[in-house]
Amino acid sequence: MLALQRCDATDGPAAGAQSAYRGASPAHYDDETHRCIEALGGRIDNERATEVWQAALAREYRGEPVWFHGDLSRNNLLVDGGELSAVIDFGTSGVGDPACDLTIAWTLFRAESREVFRRTVGQDDGTWARARGWALWKSALTVANCPNPEDELVAIHLHVINEVLADHERLT
């Protein structure tokens, strides 16, 4: 991620429809996020989730556009002998806000390792607020659209949401 961000972003494709708006403001998904939060009812703390989302929207990206992957997830990481060997699937990559790539902090890492990741990538608090918003959006969308509430994916994404909410409280 850091190596990608150091690449020259001049003339790179700006965040937008081709990147599924990753790298742009999470505001593109504002209506959808509110609908998903409401759809989850008592399964999550709607008030705290809305607070996380509003904090993400309030912290606008003001940095220079950098390269982002756009779908940095465990499915797009290749590991060999316990070491990361490659990142694949750059179909949503572009140039913009790197916050969307930080969602992996909640989908792959747990408390201690997430904190090590946070220190390693060295992003500011605003970027982390937007990253929490991206993680909340994706997990709320996944849970709200899953037809089987007992699906393992639902449990995973409810856990992600709870971790995002806890980190928001702890870090703000």
N, C-alpha and C positions, 0 to 999 in steps of 0.2 A: 504494500500500500504506500509506504513512504517513498519507495523507489519510483513508483508510478507517478506520484505527485511531484517528484523532482524533474520529470521529463518536460521538455519545452511544450507548453500548451498553446503556443501561437498557431493559429489556423486550425486548432482542433475543433471538433463538432460541439457546439454549445448545447448544454442541457436543454432538453425539450421533449417533444413527442417521440423522437427516435430513441431516447433513453428512458422512456416511460416516466419522464419528468424527474428521474433521479439526477442529482446534481443541481436541480433547481430548488426553489423554495418548496417545503412540504405543503405550503398553502394550496397547491394544486389539488391536494386530496382532502381539503378541509371539510367539504360537505360529506364526502364518503366516510371520513373518520368519525364525524359526529353521528352519522347514521349507524356505523358499526358499534360505537360505544353504547348508544341507546339500545341497539339490538341485543347486546350482551347482558342487559338488565343487571340483575344481582350477581352475575357470575364474576364481575370485577367491581372495583370501587369506581363508579362512574364519575364521581366528583373529582377524585384524584387523577383519573385518566384524562379528564377534560383539562385539569390544571397542567398536566404534563404537555398536552397538545398545545395549549395556549402559550406555554413557555417556549415551545419549539417555534411557534409562529412569531413570537415577539423578538426572537434573537436572529435577526436577518444576517445573512452572510455578507460581509463587507471586504473580504479578502480578494486577492487576485484569483481568477479562475485557475484551477488545477485539474489534472487528469483524475478521474474517478473510474472505478470498475463498474459500479452500479448494481451488481448482484454478487457481492462478496459473501458467500455462504459456504458451509461445509461441503455442499455438493459440487462446488467449483474449485475446491482445493485438492491437489494431488499430493499425497504423502508417500515417501519411500523411506523405509527404515526409521520411522518416527520423526523424520524431518520433512518440512514443506519442500516439495520439489517443483511444483508448478501451480499457477493459477490459470484456470481456463474460462471459457465462455465470456468473451468481452462484448457480447451483443448489445448491452445497454451502457457501454462506456461512453465517456464524453468529457467535456471540460466544464467545470463549474465548482460547486460546493462539495467538499469531500465528506460531509456529514453522513451521507447515505451509506458510505462504506463502513462506518463505525457500528452499524447495527449488529455486526458479528460479535461485538462485545457481549451482547445478551443472548444471542442464539448459539454461540459456541463456547463461550467462557463462563465460568462461575466466579463467585465473589473475589477470591484472592487473585486468580489469574486475570480476571477482568481489570482489577486495579493495576496489575503489572502492565497489561495491554494499554490501559489509559496513560500511564506514565511514559511508556515507550513511544506511543504515537504523538504525544505532546501537543494535542489540540486544545484550543481555549474552551472556556466554559460554554460559550454560545454555540460552538460546534457540537459539544456534547449534548446540549439541550435539544438541538435539532436532530441529533442522532437518536436520542430517546424518543422523539416524535416519530421519526421514521420507523423505529422498531415497534412502537405502539401501533402505528397505522397498519403495518404489515401483519402483525400478530392479531390485531382486532379484526382485520379483514379476513384472515384465514379462519378464525374461530366463527365469526358471524356467517361465513359462507359454507361451513362444514355441515352437511346434512345429518351427520351422526354425532350427537354430543358426547358419545362414549369413545369416539375415535382417538387414538393415541396422539395424533397431531393436535387435537384440541387441548389435551393436557399439556403438551409441550409449549404451545403458544400461550396458554393461560399462565404458565410458569414464567415465560418471557415477560408478559405484561406485568406480573407481580414484581419481578426483578427490576423492571424499568421504573415502576412506581416507587419502589424502595430506594433505588439509586437517586431518583429525583428528590425525594425527601432528605436523603443523606447529604446530597451535594449542593443543595440550594439553600 
